[in-house]
Amino acid sequence: MAIDTSQLLGAKQLTGAVVMPRGWAWTAGVSQRVGVVGPAIGYAATKLSKEDTSQTPQFRRSAYLAVTDRELALLTLRPSAPGRLGEVLARVPRSEVASAKVSAGVLRTNLTIGFTDGGRWEFEVSPLIRHTVVRVVRALGH
């Protein structure tokens, strides 16, 4: 594992993956490729994604999703130091994870984690590293 959260979380990390907010790749791709109109389209896409009902903690470009034997944790990554962890955004006991699902797409792979209270977190990763989120799902027992 390139990133190890064991010391920060106080438990041995089983697996983890760098994730992006759902919709990030599309928004970033459009805003970079459409020129002057791109930022407006990116803003509209971001606004639509914020109307989504998921309870995914807010973070910028990418974060690290870690699985230990006791919990699921989402941590920030320091933009100035790639691979270095920042702060813990959220921690959820594994007993509260009801489901975990990976859905593959051409341009992105989506990861949805459902909780016993009906809430959910939604992320995306590049399809080139889909195997990392598959390991997360397997570690969660789904």
N, C-alpha and C positions, 0 to 999 in steps of 0.2 A: 504494500500500500504506500502510495506516495505521500498521502496525508494521514496522520495518525492523531485521533482525538482522545486517545485513552487517558492521557494525563489531565487534559482539560475537563473531561467528563467524569473522571474518577472511576471508570470501568473500561475493560478491554473492548476495543472496537472490533466488531466482527467484519464489517464492510462499510463502504461509503461511496458516494459519488458526487461529483461536481454537477450541480443542476442550475438551470436558469428559470426565471419566472415564465409561466405559460404565456405564449404569445410574443416572447422577447425576440426570437429569431426573425419572425415575420416583420415585426415593427422595425427592427434594426435594418433588415434587408431592404425594406421599402424606403426607409428614410435615406439610405445611402445610395440607392440606385435611381431614384426618380428625380433627383436634382432639386429644383426650387420647390416643387410640389411635395416632395418626399416628407419633409418635416410635418406638414399639415396632415398627410395621410397617416404618418406615424403617431401623431397626437390623437387623431380620431381612433386609431386602433388601440392605443393605450387607454383611452377613455372607455371604449367598449369593453376592454378586458377588465377594467376596474369595476364594471357593473356586474361582473361575474359573481356568483354566490359562494365561491370557495373561500376558505379561511386561511389561505396560505399567508404566512408572515411576509411582510413587505421587505424586499431587498433589491439592490440595484441590478447589476449585470449577472452575477453568479454567486452561489452559496454552496456550502458543503452539507450534504445530508448523510448523517452517520447513524449506524445501527450498532447498539451494544446488546448484551444479553438482557438488559433491563429496560432500555428506552430507545426512542428515535429522537434524534436531535438535529436541528438546523442551525448552522453556524455561518457567520459571514467570513468572507475571504478578504484579505487586505489587498486592495488594488495596486498598491505600490510594491508589494512583495508577493508575487504569484506563488500559490501553494502554502502560504502562511495564514493561519487562522486568526480571525478577529474575535468577535464576541458571540455568545450563544444567543440566537434569536428566539428559539423555542425548544422545549423538551416535553416529550409525551411518553408516558409509560407504554411499553409494548402491549400490555393488557388492554389498552384503549384503541389499538389498531385493529379495525374490523376487516379491512381489505387493502390490497395493493395490486395495482394493475398496470401493465405496460402495454401501450398501443403504438405500433410502428407506423410511421408515415414516410413519405419520400424525402421530405426536407427536415423532419424532426421526429423524435421519439417522445411520446408523452408518458408521464408517470403520474398516476392518481392514487393517493392514499386516503382511504376512508376510515373514519373513526366511529366508535360505538355511540357517540352522541349525535351522529348524523352529519357531522362536519367533514370537510375534506381539504387536502392540500393537493395542488396541481403544479407540476413542473414539466420542463422539457429539456432534452439533451440532443446532441447531434446523433443521427443514426449510426455514425461511425463508432460511437462509444456506447451503443445500446446495451452491450453486455454488462456494463457497470451497473445500470439500473435493474437489469435482470437479477444480478447478484443481490441487490438491495431487497427486491421482492422475495427472493428465495430465503434470505436471512430472516425476513419478517414472517416466513411460514405460509406464504400465499402463492 
